[in-house]
Amino acid sequence: MAKVESFTTVWRVSILGWATASNERAVANARAAAVECSRRRLERAEVAQAVAELTASYAPQRAAQPGAEGRAMRARAGAR
């Protein structure tokens, strides 16, 4: 019987070791995923800010010439 008890003890220890290693890998993967999500969130915020700045700098130019596009289209249509 001693042989069977020894095998059972070794089996339990190896399962516990596997569980610990598996948990450590899961924690490391979760940490890496959280870092990647943070990087993507920051990049998305930077892009949104850049687009907002471009839009803001473009808007006053268009406002300075109200209806310029419509006048150009009417002028082309009248030239035919």
C-alpha positions as CSV (number, residue, x, y, z in Angstrom):
1,M,0.0,0.0,0.0
2,A,2.9,2.4,0.6
3,K,3.5,2.5,-3.1
4,V,0.0,3.6,-3.9
5,E,0.0,6.3,-1.2
6,S,3.3,7.6,-2.5
7,F,1.8,7.9,-6.0
8,T,-1.3,9.6,-4.7
9,T,0.9,12.2,-2.9
10,V,3.0,12.8,-5.9
11,W,-0.1,13.2,-8.1
12,R,-1.6,15.8,-5.7
13,V,1.6,17.8,-5.6
14,S,2.0,17.8,-9.4
15,I,-1.7,18.9,-9.7
16,L,-1.2,21.7,-7.2
17,G,2.0,22.8,-9.1
18,W,0.1,22.8,-12.4
19,A,-2.7,24.8,-10.8
20,T,-0.3,27.4,-9.4
21,A,1.5,27.7,-12.7
22,S,-1.7,27.9,-14.7
23,N,-3.0,30.7,-12.4
24,E,0.3,32.6,-12.7
25,R,0.0,32.4,-16.6
26,A,-3.6,33.6,-16.4
27,V,-2.6,36.5,-14.3
28,A,0.3,37.4,-16.6
29,N,-2.0,37.2,-19.6
30,A,-4.7,39.4,-18.0
31,R,-2.0,41.9,-17.1
32,A,-0.7,42.0,-20.7
33,A,-4.3,42.3,-22.0
34,A,-5.0,45.2,-19.7
35,V,-1.8,47.0,-20.8
36,E,-2.7,46.5,-24.5
37,C,-6.3,47.8,-23.8
38,S,-4.8,50.9,-22.1
39,R,-2.5,51.5,-25.1
40,R,-5.4,51.3,-27.6
41,R,-7.6,53.5,-25.4
42,L,-4.8,56.1,-25.3
43,E,-4.2,55.9,-29.0
44,R,-8.0,56.3,-29.7
45,A,-8.1,59.4,-27.5
46,E,-5.1,60.9,-29.3
47,V,-6.7,60.3,-32.7
48,A,-10.0,61.8,-31.5
49,Q,-8.1,64.9,-30.2
50,A,-6.2,65.3,-33.5
51,V,-9.4,65.0,-35.5
52,A,-11.1,67.6,-33.2
53,E,-8.1,70.0,-33.7
54,L,-8.2,69.5,-37.4
55,T,-11.9,70.0,-37.5
56,A,-11.7,73.1,-35.4
57,S,-9.0,74.6,-37.6
58,Y,-11.0,73.8,-40.7
59,A,-14.3,75.1,-39.5
60,P,-13.4,78.9,-39.4
61,Q,-12.1,78.8,-43.0
62,R,-15.5,77.4,-44.2
63,A,-17.4,79.8,-42.1
64,A,-15.5,82.8,-43.5
65,Q,-16.9,82.0,-47.0
66,P,-20.6,81.0,-46.5
67,G,-22.1,79.5,-49.6
68,A,-18.9,79.5,-51.7
69,E,-19.4,75.9,-52.8
70,G,-23.0,76.6,-53.9
71,R,-21.9,79.8,-55.8
72,A,-19.2,77.8,-57.6
73,M,-21.6,75.1,-58.7
74,R,-24.1,77.7,-59.9
75,A,-21.4,79.5,-61.8
76,R,-20.4,76.3,-63.5
77,A,-24.0,75.5,-64.4
78,G,-24.5,78.9,-65.8
79,A,-21.4,78.7,-67.9
80,R,-22.7,75.8,-69.9
